[in-house]
Amino acid sequence: MYNLDLTIEKIKKVVKTHYLGDGKYARYIFQDKSNTRNLGVNEYGCADAMNILYTLQDFPKGEMRDKCLKALLDLQDEKTGLFREKTHHEIHTTAHCVAALELFDEKPLYKPVALEKYFNTDGLKELLDGLPWTTTPWPGSHQGAGIYVIGVLTDSVSLDWQRFYFDYLYNNTDEKYGISKNGTIDQGSAPVFHHLNGWFHYMFNMQYAKKPLKYPDKVIDTCIYLYKNNLLKKDFTHEICFSQIDWIFVLNRAMRETPHRFEEAKACLYDFADKYIPYMINLDYENNDKANDLHMLFGAVCALAELQTALGGYIESTKPMRLVLDRRPFI
């Protein structure tokens, strides 16, 4: 068994060091070698501070809550309804901020008018058909999943639109791997784990909408194969990023739909936890650059939260962690 109380306190301290006052947060406090980071108020800084604090059951209250909400709302472009940050596609940034606002039970001030062309089935199909499924499925999923989140959380789309969206994913799922668009893994140039990390984004939308996987057995086969053959991201068990939550979530949620290879899949999760949790416990949070990128830190916090759920009783904390994806889609 692992206890994460001290680790959680260290993570909370990192979030505090990124606070700029008046409800605003920076994403970074360390500049990079190319001197390109924005060390001021940032969309991912504000959104991910809220995401992390929600996960750790320390969400702001009272006056601080109101300040944090205003800081996030103020980052939206009034004319387009978009949130923009240079490291991600505007659909990803907008979806991420809209999802963070949902933690306040709030919506953005302005409708995402720049994306209205995708809020009908013809526009949606054009977007999904045009994504780089074979070459860059991971960043492509930021748009393919993000458009659903924006549409649903801003009340911009109908039930028929949502049905079309999930029918598209269901009818195009790769029958060999259980993830990504049919045929794109074997025909493309991207590593299989890029397809897995991309599919994670579609899968958290499926989970939110209570939709089934088409091939849950194949999903489990793929996750086990990638893990046992060291075909996931380099330094997979010793890095602060999102790849860990992608694999954990996809595997754990697929296990809820089928008994296929259940014990073997669970053993993989335990094995990963025994490598990853000590790394997270012993990490130098004050000086680690990725831990001081609130967006990357949020990914790691999500991994801890999903592991705690998946391995009941193996990872304890005084306050159990709450994965934001169990409330609404998108990270």
C-alpha positions, 0 to 999 in steps of 0.5 A: 500500500502507498500513502500519498498525503505528503505527495498531495501536499507537495503538489498543492504547494506547487500550485500555490507557487504559480499563483499571481494574485486576483485569482490568476495563475501562471502555467510556468514559473521556469523559463525554457532555454529558448525563452519562449514561455509566457510566465504570466497569466495563462489559460492552462495555468488558470484551468489546471490550477482548478483541475488539480485542486478539484482532484485533490478536494481543495477547490477554492471557496467563497471570495477566492472561488469568485476570483478564480472564476473571473480570471478564467472567464476573462481569458475568453475572446469576446468576438470568437468565443475561443480561448487561445494559447500557443502550445495547443490548437484553439479547439483544445484550449477552448475545450480545456477552459470550458471544461474547467469552468464546468467545475464551477457549474458555470459556462463561458460568457460567450458562445463559441461562434467561431466553431458554429460551422461544426455544430451541424452534422455536415460540418462535424463529418468534414472535421472528423474526416479531415483529421490526421488519423494516420500521421498525427492521431494524438494531436488530431484527437485534440480537435476531434474530441474537443469539438464534442466537449465544447458543443455539449458543455456550451449547449450548442449541439443537439442530441442528433448531433451527438448521436452522429458523433458517436456513431462515427466513432463506433462505426469507424473503430479499428477492429484489429486494435480496438482504438483509432480509426479503422486501418489507420494504425497499420497504414500510418507512420505514427507509433501505436501508442500515439493512436492510444493516446489519441483514442483516450480523448474520444474514450473520455467522451464515450465515458461521459455519454455512457457509450460502449466501446465497440471492441473492448477485448481488443482495447485490452489486448492493445494496452497489455501488448504496449505495456509488456513490450515497452512500446509506450512513451519513453520513460513511461514510468518516470515522467510527468506528462499525460501519457500515463493517464491515457493508458491507465484510463483506457485500460481501466475503463475497458476492463469495466466492459469485459472480463477479458484478460482481467487478472492480467490487465490488473497485474499490469496496473499494479506493476505500473503503480509499483514503478510510478508511485515511488517516482511520484513520491520521491520527486523533487517538486520544487525544482522539476521543470515538468512538475512546474508546468501546471498542465503536465502536472495535472496529467500526472495528478489524473494518473494518480487519481485513476490508479487510486480508483483502479487499484482499490485499497492500494493507494490511500490518501486522507481525502480520496482523489476525484478524477475530473473525467468522472464529472465531465469530459476533457483534460 
